[in-house]
Amino acid sequence: MKDNVKRIATGFIFMVVIISVLVLNNTIVDTVFVTLLSLCGIYEYNKCFKAKDMHPIPFIGYIGCLAIPLIGTSLDFNIKVSIGAIGIIIALIYMFTYIVIKKLEVNIVDIAITMFSIIFVPFMFSFIKLLLMLPLGRVYFLLAFGCSTATDTFAYEIGSKFGKHKLTPVSPKKSVEGSVAGIVGTMVVCGIIALVTNTYFSTNFNIILVVLMSAILSVIGQIGDLAASSIKRYCGVKDFGKIMPGHGGILDRFDSILFIAPLMYAIIYISNII
């Protein structure tokens, strides 16, 4: 009972934060929001692998998070790419020098884990800001988090009560019934969001395409959830952190959005179907 209360209370605070980002509609707020998510995520990621007696280099991950404020600046795209490439080269030189200084206390595996942290956390989170920068960014942001929240909620509630068939050994508590409920629930929720925005905010979404897209994103979100679970299982930890009581850490709560936001941005940017 106490865990459920914590989960609901944390969920309420989470919704307040999301609504605040939506309503304030401010680039600085967006940047701070995504950067803080990334910084917390890198901390949890590094802590997780340290529990496995590995030695990721936190400094590199944190620097990677600070690249997020560059998104949306007036810098030319080629300049941004060049800065990124130079940053990667410097990071690699720094890390291999670090191996020498530490006399192999840090090794090539630790470097690989560190480099992956940049891709898995700040790079993936940066697509939230990219979504927010689109002409209908607030609505896309709402749809993305609608997909994530609906998938998690329906999968958890239905799976815990009616789940009988195990989905995967990666996360033994997840069930096929919960997975299907997450997909169906997400389709309904996102369909309603699209209908409401069409009616009251003059958007012109194709409801059928939104519903179909939400089904795909729900599946991708569940893969993101399982990806995070596989990391935790490998490192032998239950949760990435405790910053969100009842949910775990930032990476526990936002694991699905890590995969949903990039794919949603790609779908919108490439095809412009909704």
Secondary structure per residue as TSV (DSSP state, phi and psi in degrees):
chain	resnum	aa	ss	phi	psi
A	1	M	-	360.0	-44.3
A	2	K	H	-63.7	-39.4
A	3	D	H	-64.0	-38.4
A	4	N	H	-65.0	-39.2
A	5	V	H	-63.5	-44.0
A	6	K	H	-61.7	-42.6
A	7	R	H	-63.2	-43.3
A	8	I	H	-67.5	-43.6
A	9	A	H	-62.7	-44.7
A	10	T	H	-65.3	-40.3
A	11	G	H	-60.6	-38.3
A	12	F	H	-64.8	-45.6
A	13	I	H	-62.4	-40.7
A	14	F	H	-59.3	-44.3
A	15	M	H	-66.2	-36.5
A	16	V	H	-61.8	-42.5
A	17	V	H	-63.3	-46.3
A	18	I	H	-62.5	-44.8
A	19	I	H	-63.3	-37.4
A	20	S	H	-62.3	-43.1
A	21	V	H	-61.9	-40.9
A	22	L	H	-63.3	-49.4
A	23	V	H	-73.4	-41.6
A	24	L	H	-65.3	-35.0
A	25	N	-	48.7	55.8
A	26	N	-	-130.7	130.1
A	27	T	H	-60.2	-39.8
A	28	I	H	-64.9	-43.5
A	29	V	H	-61.6	-43.8
A	30	D	H	-58.1	-46.5
A	31	T	H	-64.4	-45.3
A	32	V	H	-62.3	-43.2
A	33	F	H	-58.5	-52.1
A	34	V	H	-69.2	-38.5
A	35	T	H	-65.1	-42.3
A	36	L	H	-64.8	-40.3
A	37	L	H	-57.0	-44.9
A	38	S	H	-67.4	-43.7
A	39	L	H	-62.4	-43.6
A	40	C	H	-64.9	-39.6
A	41	G	H	-63.7	-42.8
A	42	I	H	-62.7	-42.2
A	43	Y	H	-59.4	-46.1
A	44	E	H	-66.6	-40.5
A	45	Y	H	-59.6	-49.2
A	46	N	H	-64.3	-41.2
A	47	K	H	-62.7	-38.6
A	48	C	H	-61.0	-47.5
A	49	F	H	-73.9	-27.8
A	50	K	H	-64.6	-30.2
A	51	A	T	-64.7	-21.5
A	52	K	T	-93.2	10.2
A	53	D	T	64.0	37.3
A	54	M	-	-108.8	167.8
A	55	H	-	-131.6	69.0
A	56	P	-	-61.9	155.1
A	57	I	-	-99.7	98.7
A	58	P	H	-57.0	-37.6
A	59	F	H	-53.0	-42.6
A	60	I	H	-65.0	-44.1
A	61	G	H	-62.0	-42.4
A	62	Y	H	-66.1	-39.4
A	63	I	H	-62.3	-39.0
A	64	G	H	-59.3	-36.5
A	65	C	H	-65.7	-31.9
A	66	L	T	-74.0	-5.4
A	67	A	T	-76.9	-19.2
A	68	I	G	-58.8	-41.4
A	69	P	G	-60.3	-18.3
A	70	L	G	-71.3	-23.6
A	71	I	T	-66.1	128.7
A	72	G	T	90.2	-2.4
A	73	T	S	-75.9	172.6
A	74	S	S	-80.8	0.7
A	75	L	S	-62.0	141.8
A	76	D	-	-60.9	146.0
A	77	F	H	-57.8	-43.3
A	78	N	H	-62.9	-34.4
A	79	I	H	-66.9	-41.3
A	80	K	H	-61.9	-43.2
A	81	V	H	-62.6	-41.6
A	82	S	H	-63.9	-42.3
A	83	I	H	-61.2	-41.9
A	84	G	H	-63.5	-44.7
A	85	A	H	-63.6	-44.8
A	86	I	H	-63.4	-39.0
A	87	G	H	-61.5	-41.5
A	88	I	H	-64.8	-43.4
A	89	I	H	-61.0	-46.4
A	90	I	H	-62.5	-41.3
A	91	A	H	-61.4	-44.2
A	92	L	H	-63.9	-43.9
A	93	I	H	-61.0	-44.5
A	94	Y	H	-60.2	-44.9
A	95	M	H	-69.5	-38.5
A	96	F	H	-70.6	-32.0
A	97	T	H	-65.6	-37.7
A	98	Y	H	-61.4	-39.7
A	99	I	H	-59.1	-44.5
A	100	V	H	-64.6	-45.7
A	101	I	H	-63.0	-40.6
A	102	K	T	-82.9	1.4
A	103	K	T	53.9	51.2
A	104	L	T	69.2	12.4
A	105	E	S	-65.9	-29.8
A	106	V	S	-109.1	136.8
A	107	N	-	-127.4	-173.5
A	108	I	H	-63.1	-31.4
A	109	V	H	-64.9	-40.7
A	110	D	H	-64.4	-36.2
A	111	I	H	-65.3	-43.6
A	112	A	H	-61.5	-43.1
A	113	I	H	-63.4	-39.8
A	114	T	H	-64.9	-46.1
A	115	M	H	-64.4	-38.5
A	116	F	H	-65.1	-31.6
A	117	S	H	-60.2	-35.2
A	118	I	H	-66.8	-39.6
A	119	I	I	-72.0	-46.7
A	120	F	I	-70.2	-32.5
A	121	V	I	-106.0	-79.0
A	122	P	I	-65.0	-37.1
A	123	F	I	-63.6	-47.6
A	124	M	H	-67.5	-41.7
A	125	F	H	-65.3	-29.7
A	126	S	H	-60.8	-22.0
A	127	F	H	-70.8	-18.4
A	128	I	H	-64.9	-43.9
A	129	K	H	-67.5	-38.1
A	130	L	H	-62.6	-38.8
A	131	L	H	-61.9	-44.6
A	132	L	H	-64.0	-24.3
A	133	M	H	-82.0	-13.3
A	134	L	S	-69.6	159.1
A	135	P	T	-51.9	-39.2
A	136	L	T	-107.7	38.9
A	137	G	H	-54.9	-40.0
A	138	R	H	-65.0	-38.3
A	139	V	H	-70.2	-42.1
A	140	Y	H	-63.0	-40.1
A	141	F	H	-59.3	-45.3
A	142	L	H	-63.4	-41.8
A	143	L	H	-64.8	-41.2
A	144	A	H	-62.6	-48.1
A	145	F	H	-73.4	-26.8
A	146	G	H	-63.1	-43.9
A	147	C	H	-59.9	-48.7
A	148	S	H	-63.2	-50.3
A	149	T	H	-67.4	-43.2
A	150	A	H	-64.0	-42.9
A	151	T	H	-60.0	-50.0
A	152	D	H	-62.5	-44.5
A	153	T	H	-67.6	-52.2
A	154	F	H	-65.9	-39.7
A	155	A	H	-64.2	-40.9
A	156	Y	H	-70.0	-49.8
A	157	E	H	-66.6	-46.7
A	158	I	H	-73.6	-42.0
A	159	G	H	-62.5	-40.8
A	160	S	H	-70.0	-25.2
A	161	K	H	-97.9	-36.1
A	162	F	H	-123.7	-1.1
A	163	G	-	-67.8	124.0
A	164	K	-	-125.0	-22.7
A	165	H	S	-110.0	119.1
A	166	K	B	-64.1	137.8
A	167	L	-	-81.9	-47.9
A	168	T	-	-162.7	147.8
A	169	P	T	-64.6	-19.8
A	170	V	T	-59.4	-36.7
A	171	S	S	-139.7	87.6
A	172	P	T	-56.4	-25.4
A	173	K	T	-79.2	-15.1
A	174	K	-	-82.2	142.6
A	175	S	B	-124.3	161.5
A	176	V	H	-62.8	-41.5
A	177	E	H	-60.6	-42.5
A	178	G	H	-65.3	-40.3
A	179	S	H	-61.7	-47.0
A	180	V	H	-63.7	-41.6
A	181	A	H	-62.2	-37.6
A	182	G	H	-62.8	-40.7
A	183	I	H	-67.5	-49.3
A	184	V	H	-63.5	-45.7
A	185	G	H	-60.6	-39.5
A	186	T	H	-65.3	-40.7
A	187	M	H	-60.7	-41.2
A	188	V	H	-67.1	-48.5
A	189	V	H	-61.8	-47.4
A	190	C	H	-69.5	-32.4
A	191	G	H	-63.1	-40.9
A	192	I	H	-66.6	-43.2
A	193	I	H	-58.9	-45.9
A	194	A	H	-63.2	-41.1
A	195	L	H	-64.0	-43.4
A	196	V	H	-65.5	-45.1
A	197	T	H	-67.8	-33.8
A	198	N	H	-63.7	-39.3
A	199	T	H	-76.7	-42.7
A	200	Y	H	-108.9	-15.3
A	201	F	S	-125.1	16.9
A	202	S	-	58.2	28.6
A	203	T	-	-80.4	168.8
A	204	N	-	-133.0	50.5
A	205	F	-	-72.6	142.8
A	206	N	-	-81.9	107.9
A	207	I	H	-57.8	-42.2
A	208	I	H	-61.9	-43.9
A	209	L	H	-66.8	-37.0
A	210	V	H	-62.6	-44.4
A	211	V	H	-63.4	-43.3
A	212	L	H	-64.6	-42.7
A	213	M	H	-62.5	-40.4
A	214	S	H	-64.1	-33.5
A	215	A	H	-64.7	-43.3
A	216	I	H	-64.1	-44.4
A	217	L	H	-65.8	-33.2
A	218	S	H	-63.8	-43.3
A	219	V	H	-62.5	-45.1
A	220	I	H	-63.8	-38.9
A	221	G	H	-62.2	-38.8
A	222	Q	H	-68.1	-33.6
A	223	I	H	-65.4	-39.2
A	224	G	H	-61.3	-42.6
A	225	D	H	-59.5	-45.4
A	226	L	H	-69.2	-33.3
A	227	A	H	-62.4	-44.9
A	228	A	H	-63.9	-39.7
A	229	S	H	-63.3	-36.9
A	230	S	H	-66.2	-36.1
A	231	I	H	-66.1	-46.4
A	232	K	H	-62.6	-40.2
A	233	R	H	-64.7	-41.6
A	234	Y	H	-64.1	-40.6
A	235	C	H	-84.3	-9.8
A	236	G	T	74.8	33.6
A	237	V	-	-119.9	153.7
A	238	K	S	-82.0	-45.5
A	239	D	-	-132.3	156.3
A	240	F	S	-70.1	-31.2
A	241	G	-	-166.8	-169.4
A	242	K	S	-131.4	14.7
A	243	I	S	-66.8	-22.3
A	244	M	B	-121.4	86.8
A	245	P	T	-50.9	132.0
A	246	G	T	90.6	-16.7
A	247	H	T	-120.6	-26.1
A	248	G	B	105.3	-132.6
A	249	G	S	-102.2	-175.1
A	250	I	H	-59.8	-44.3
A	251	L	H	-70.7	-22.4
A	252	D	H	-72.7	-39.9
A	253	R	H	-83.8	-29.4
A	254	F	S	-109.6	14.9
A	255	D	H	-61.9	-37.4
A	256	S	H	-73.9	-36.3
A	257	I	H	-67.8	-24.2
A	258	L	H	-58.4	-33.1
A	259	F	H	-97.1	-32.6
A	260	I	H	-67.6	-47.8
A	261	A	H	-58.7	-48.4
A	262	P	H	-62.1	-43.5
A	263	L	H	-67.6	-40.2
A	264	M	H	-63.0	-42.2
A	265	Y	H	-62.2	-42.5
A	266	A	H	-62.7	-43.8
A	267	I	H	-61.2	-46.2
A	268	I	H	-67.8	-44.4
A	269	Y	H	-68.8	-42.6
A	270	I	H	-78.4	-45.9
A	271	S	H	-104.2	-25.3
A	272	N	-	52.7	41.1
A	273	I	-	-82.8	-14.0
A	274	I	-	-120.7	360.0
